Amino acid sequence: MKNFLLIFIAITLAPKLIIPQNKVTFVVVAPNLPNNSNVYITGNNHLLGDWNPADISLVKNNDSTWQKTFSFNTNETIEFKFTKGSWSTEALTNEGTVPPNNYLTISNDTTVYFTINKWKEEDSISNQTQYHGHITGTVEYFHDMKGDGIKPRDIIIWLPPSYNKNKTKRYPVLYMHDGQNLFDPKTSAFGVDWQLDESADSLIKAGAIKEIIIIGIYNTSDREYEYGDTKLGRKYMDFIINDLKPFIDKKFRTLPDRNNTAVGGSSMGGLISLMMVWEHPDVFSQAACISPAFHIGNINYIKEVEDYTGKKKPIRIYIDNGTIDLDARLKPGADEMVKALEGKGYKTGVDLEYFIAEGATHNEAAWAKRNWRYLEFMFPAKY
């Protein structure tokens, strides 16, 4: 009893683990806005509204200046943009174009300044021209799909050209994260989609890849945790494996075996894709990891691969990465992962592919240009 009491006191009095934080103040100077305007910040962090363009408003200082201070974890990398309350009123460059995301790795208390002279609606961009492109092919939606311990989400299914013509044919399946950003610019977070529908449709009709079904899994406000090596990330994987995949295999004419099941995504979606194929090779045989967050800040999945001592897993992995902005900071982690995989016997051109996209940044438009690479790697017509 005495020993138990001592242990209890020690635990009670032990200092709590404190994660170092730094304060960041965002200051926006927007001289051309009306007096009654609001300015919002939105980004990939729950403090920044998880990309909700109308959630986190800055505080107005005077007729042309807004600001707000946040506390972020040290070494955390955030990405963010500014709006007037919607993606149709997003801040533009001085040239009137949509800018890439802003990125900041937190290392000390700081104040960052932005001068914004143009906004979407003030650059005469009509509602009809804000979005470029449309959905090519046939899609189906399933709303509010539920999983144990995770938030409900929508699912979009893209069907190949022959699906409704050949009633007996079955198809390989590619599961993709961030589903709202894949096919439809109107649902994409930034008004620009991956154009994965156009890419797949063109490659199929050109005879470059097999006909495939693509499953787009919408993200939620828990994205950064669901796509990581966390308890929520494992619940998300369980949802795909135990709930979503059985549903898709029952509802659609799939080839359900591991050899015909792949997964892919970008950034944190690239990380969770690698995790899924590495930890569940009985379910998935291939993964596409685009601009992946393998090792950045507090995230590091390299060691999981390096420490593996079993037989070589029967999987194929595609990795690519840009060289600008956040992609430049992600590239060392991609390099490390490729080295770790090569150390486990994976060979370029056989079961591993690594492409460096010189001059490419970290956004949907950049990823759209590389769709054909991983589609041809994973689903070549003669493979």
N, C-alpha and C positions, 0 to 999 in steps of 0.2 A: 504493500500500500504506500509505504514511504517513497519507494522508487517511482511509482506511478505519479505521485504528487510532484516529485521533483521534475519529471518529464513534462507534466502539464504546465508547471510554472515556467520552465525553460521555453516551451513552445509559445506560451502566452506572452512572455516578455521579449521573445526574439524579435529583432527588427524586421519589418516587412520589406520585401524586395521592391526597391524603388527603381523604376525605369527613368533614366535621365531624360529631361525634356528641355526644349528651347522655345522661346517665344518668337513668333514671326508676325510682323505687322504688314499688311497689304495696304498700299495707298494707291488709289486710282484717281488720276486727274483726267476729267472728261469735260473740256470747256464748251462743247457744243450741245450739251443736253439741256432741255427745259428745266425750270426750277423744281417742278414736281416729280422729277424722274427718280427712280430707284436703281441702284446698281447692285448686282448680285455676283457672288463668287461661287463656283461649283467645281467639284473635283472628285478624285478617286478615294477620298477619305470620308468617313462618316461625319467628321467635323465640318467638312465642306459640302455635305448634302448628298454624297454618293451620286454625283452627276445630275441631281435634280436642279434644273436651271432657275428655279424660283423659291429655293428653300432658305438659303443663307444670304441675307442682305447685309451690305456694308452700311456703316453709319455715316451720314452726311455731315461733313465739317463746314462746308460753305457752298457757294453756288457751283463750284466746279470740282470739289474734292470729296471723296468718300474713303473710309478706311475701316479696318477691323483687325484685331489681334487674336491670334490662336496660339495654343501650346501643342507642339508636336513632339513625338519621340525623337531623340537624337539618332541620326543616321537614317531616319525614315525618308523615303523619296515620295514626294507628292506630285501630282499633275493636276492642272486646274485651268479654268477659263473664266471669262466674265460675260455676263448677259444683263439685259434689262428685265429679265423675268421669264424668258422663253428662248428656245433655240432659234426662233425666227427673229429674235432681236440680239443675237450674239455679237460680241465685239469683233470688229474687222481690223485688218491692217490699214495703213494709210493709203495703200493701193486699192482698197475695197475688196480684198480677198479674205477668205476664211483662214485664219492662222492655225498652225499646229498647236497642240496642247503646250502650255507652259510647264516646265519641270523645275523642281527645286529639291535638292538633298539637304536635309536639315543638319547643320553642323554647329550652329551658334545662334544666339539671339540676333535678329536682324530685322531690318525694314526694307521691303522691296517696293519699288515705284513703277507704275505703269501709266503711260499717257495714251488715251484712247480718243481718237478724233472721229472715227466712223463706226457705225453700227448697222446691222443688216437692214432694218426697215428704213433707215435714213440714207441708205445707199440705193434706194429705189429698187430693191429686190422684191418682186411681187411674190405672193404666196404660191403662185404657179411655177415660179422659176427657182425657188429656194432649193428644191430637190432635183437632182439629176438622175435620170434612170427610172426604172420601174421593175416590177417582178416579172421575170421571164420564165415561162413554164407554169406548171400547176403546183399550187401549194395548198396544204390543209392546216388548220389550226386546232389546237386543243388548249383550253384555257384553265388556269388555276389548278394545274396538276400538283398533287400533294405528295410530300415525302416525309418520313419520320424525322422530326427535329429540325427541318428546314422550311423556309418560307415557300408558299405555293408560287408557281411560275407558269407562264405560257410556253407552249411548244409549237414550232412551225416545222412542217414537213415538206420538203421539196421532192417532187416525184420526177423521174427521168422521162424523156419524150415518149417511150413506148409503153409506159406503165398502163395507161388506160386502153391501149390497143391490143397488147398481148396479155391476155388474162391468165396465162399459165406461167409466164416468166417470173423468176425470182431474182432479187438484186442484192449486191453488197450494200452495206450501210456505213455512212460516216456520221458520227456524232460530233457536233460542234458546239462550243460554248459561246456565250454572248450572242444568242440566237437572234435577238432583235436587230443586230447590226449586220447580218449576213446578206439579206436579200432585198430589203425594202428601205429606201432612203427616208421614208416618212416615219419609220419606227426607230431608225438608227439614232444613237445618242447625239450625233453631231450633224445629222442631215446628209451624211455620206455613208453608203453601205459598202460591204466588201465586194459586191457584184459577183458573189459566188454562184448565183444562178446563171448569169450570163457566161461565166467562165466554164462551168460544168456543161452547160448546154452546147456551147461552141466546141469544146473538146470531144464531147460524145458524138456530135454530128460530123466532126472531122475524123472520127475513128481513132483518136489518140488515147482515149481512156474507155474503160467499161462504163456501161450505164450504172449509175448508183443512186441510192436514196440518201438524201442529206437531212439529218435531224438537227434543227437549230434549237438549243435549249436557252431560253431567256435567262439573263442574270437577275439578281435582286440587289437590294441595298446591302446585303451581306456578302457581296461579291469577293471582297478582298480576303474574307475568311473561308468562304466556300471553295475558293480556288487555291487554297494553300494547304500546307502540311499541318492541319489543325483538326480538332474534333469535328468542327463544322465541315471541313473539307472531306473528312471521311464519311460523314453522313450524306454529303452531296454525292460522293462516289457510290455509296450504297443505294441511293435513290436511283441513279442511272442504271446500275447493274440489276437491282432487285425489283424496281418498280417500272421505270421507263422502258428499258429494253424488252422485258417480257410483254409489255403493253404494245410496243411497236411491232414486235415479232408476231403478235396475235392479230393486230389490226391490218398490217400490210404484208405484202408478199416479199419477205426478206430472205436472205441466206443467213441464218442466225448463228452459224458456227463462228469460232474465233478467227478463222482465216479470212472471213468476209466482213469483219467488224473492226472499224478503225475509229480513232478519236482525234480531235484537233482543236487548237485555239491559240490565241495570241496573249502575250504578256503573262499575267497570272494564269490565263487560260492555257498558255503553253506549258506552264509548270504543272498544272493539274492533269494535263493530257499525258505528260511524261510519267507522272505518278500512277495514272490509271493503267497504262500499258506495262509499266515496270512491276507494279504490285498485283496486277490482275491479268497476266498473260494467258490465262485460261479463257478470258472473255474477249480481250482485244489483242490483235496481232500487230497493229501499226499505230503510230502517233505522229501527228504533224505539230511541231512546236515552233510557232512564229514569234519572233522577238521575245523569247521566253525569259521569265524572271526566275532563273535557276539559282542565282547567287547574287543578291543585292541587298544591302542593309542587313536586316536581321534574318533574311531568307537565305537558306543554303540547303539545297537538296543534293549537292554533289557527293557528300559523304555517304549518302544512302547507296549510291551506285558504287563508289570506291570500296565500301566495306562488304559488298556482296561477295560471297565465296562459293556459291552453288554453281550448278551447271549453267552454261550460257542460255539465256532465255530466248525462245524462238520468236523474236519480235523484230520489226523494222522501224527505224526512227528517222524522221526528217526534221532538221533544225535549220532555221535561217535567222538572220539578224541584220539590221541596218547599221549605219555608222554615225548618225546624227542625233543630237539631243539625248533623250533617255535611252535610245538604242545603243548609243556609244557607251553608256554606263552599264548596259546589260550584256554587251559583247564579251567582256572577260568571263562572265558566268557561262555563256554559251561555249566559249573556247574550253573552259574547264570541263564542261559536261561531255563535249566531244572527245577530249583526251581521256576522260574516265571510261567512256563507252569503248573507245579503241583499246583501252587496257583490258577490257573484258572480252575482246575478240571481235568486236563489230567492225566491219570494213566498209569504207566509202565506196559507193556504187553497187554494193550488194545489199546490206541491211542497215546502212547508215548514209545519210546525205547531209552535207553542211554547206549552205550557200550564204555568202556575205554580200548583202545588197549595198554596194558603195553609194553613199549620198542619200540613202533612204532614212526617213525618220519614223516615228512611232505613232502611226495613225491608220485609219481604215483605208484611205486612198493608197498609201504605200503598200499595205498588205494585199489590196486588190490586185496589184500588179504582179504579185508572186503566187496567186492561186494556182496557176497552171503547173508550177513546179512541184508542189506536194501532191496535187491530184495525179499527175503523170507518174510520180514516184510510187504512190500507193496503189493506184488503180490502172496501170498501163493496159492497153487493150490486149496485149499478148502475154501478160504475166499470169 
